[in-house]
Amino acid sequence: MSTRHGMGGRTGGSARSRSRTSAVRKAPARVTAMCGIVGYVGPRQAEQVVIGGLRRMEYRGYDSAGIAVVTDAGLVIAKKAGKLANLTAELADHPLPPSSQGIGHTRWATHGGPTDGNAHPHASASGRVAVVHNGIIENFAALRAELQAEGVTCISETDTEIAAHLIGRELDRGSALADTMRTVCLRLEGAFTLVAVDALTPDRIVAARRNSPLVVGVGDGEMFVASDVAAFIEYTREAVELGQDQVVEVTPDGYVVTTFSGEPADSRPYHIDWDLSAAEKGGYDWFMRKEIFEQPRAVADTLLGRLDSEGRLVLDEIRIDDAELRRVDKIVIVACGTAFYAGLVAKYAIEHWTRVPCEVEIASEFRYRDPIITPTTLVVTISQSGETADTLMAIRHAREQHAKVIAICNTNGATIPRESDAVIYTHAGPEIGVASTKGFTTQVVACYLLGLYLAQVKGTKYGDEIRELLEEMDELPEKMQRVLDRVDTYAALAQDFIDRKSVLFLGRHVGYPVALEGALKLKELSYLHAEGFPAGELKHGPIALVEPGLPVFAIVPPQGRDQLHDKVVSNIQEVRARGALTVVLAEEGDEEVVPYADVLIELPRVSTLFQPLVAVIPLQFFACELATLLGHDVDQPRNLAKSVTVE
Ligand code: G6P
């Protein structure tokens, strides 16, 4: 059942007593969230804009949703555990009153279960203010104790509710909403985006951010705030990027940005270079499938405009001078998930082209092992969203050690590029499917551009060699398209493997991270046991898993690299001799693999280092197709979120 708050908690009473019981029974819990936030003020019906915005942010992952609108009779809040459809069904039964000011939220619970009561928005004790929140308020226990000592009763298990009470308390003391937000933010520790509406302050929304995304959408006589521009792209393509520790007050006609202490603050307006169609499925059943097919275009966009008039490579924002880059004697790539695998691919190219040692590290492990970082270490961070908390914390640690940080990112103005010394944007357009696809291929390409840029600056490659490699990269979109032209083969494979419980992926050199990524896609989408291994490691353990009928995908290097190629062919024979069903990805015309392939997937001819860009596509498509056949939600796989803004 939903919880609705009128002014003075008119309709909130019963929900309060129910939640109080559970709060007493359970140990203090706190909410950490990877949420979608949206706020609207303007002439349209707030409910329609807010729910539409939440729908466009569903991909971020969530397990409850809620909305608050300001009406003449006060605040009205509706919130439901589960998918947005639960909330919209509730709203269909009990429509919200008309309103021109509203906020909404999709919450991902990790502490304090995904219940109606824990869903956002949360109201202050008087019911005057409603708050939505993304992040963690780390000192919430002390703040809650302070509020409880004053007689405030907390009805949920969340930290967010504390912020609502603190804001409500300040407002009741006569402060204005924006002043209140600033005062409260100064008392909060941790990561948060907070958005608040006050029933007694019509026509405005106040929002604040620290370590968590927030962007303002500037319309004509209407304004938006959101975690992600997708929430308002339908209405405006003009956005404003907020900085760290800033508060914004929006009214239909404008916005004012200040620091937490109230000084005027700079914010960066920008134009969003994609439109509504990019955020819609465009006839595909899944965003993921659409994004798989978008890869040739996305990679072409990553490569676009990278040469200056003298044919030298230029990157988006490099605020590190050449002399400093020349001194770099170690590169460390930090990233999570698929971005980490893109980094693993990049290592081979970067070391080969620059002769600088390159480590690749899972971001969540990085700072805990006391990594050796010096001022001549270059840290490269890869993040599609630019908001992944583990990655953000890793680069902060690196910068504290005086390393320079270059971000490879797909999201303009996100926190990670903002906090880096240089940025290469992948320009892939929005990626909405939780499982990354065009994110991966464009990250690999951006890493390659970085590798070549460093080689240019350091002089480890001649200009003509760099141009030759760039020319070959320019041909990649067309080659990727040829792989996509054969998707029927991969779809048929999914049909054949529908009853399998386990799948292995093997590769060597850059084929190894492709194997890891193929396995990850299958785990994420099909919930199957899938593992990727370096093919050479097979005999040191994984071969014990091979039994008759086990599907084993093998990525075979191009034939030019004979030793590497032949070794993988031997590995394929090893598993096949033990009854495995081999699916072999090899370049066109590779006759040597034919006798050992139960299924042969032909790839266009490319150099070894570029092979991941064509080899990963069949694996992505296979996972998408198998999950579809199994009846899974491909765009929002269970337990996963697109943007993981908690550590
Ligand atoms: C989550 C997503 C993955 C993604 C990873 C890193 O786990 O589900 O698809 O690869 O985060 O995300 P990032 O935005 O930093 O690339």
Residues whose N, C-alpha, C, O or C-beta is under 5 A from the ligand:
A	BS01	G6P	C336 G337 T338 A339 I382 S383 Q384 S385 G386 T388 V434 A435 S436 L640 A641 K642 V644
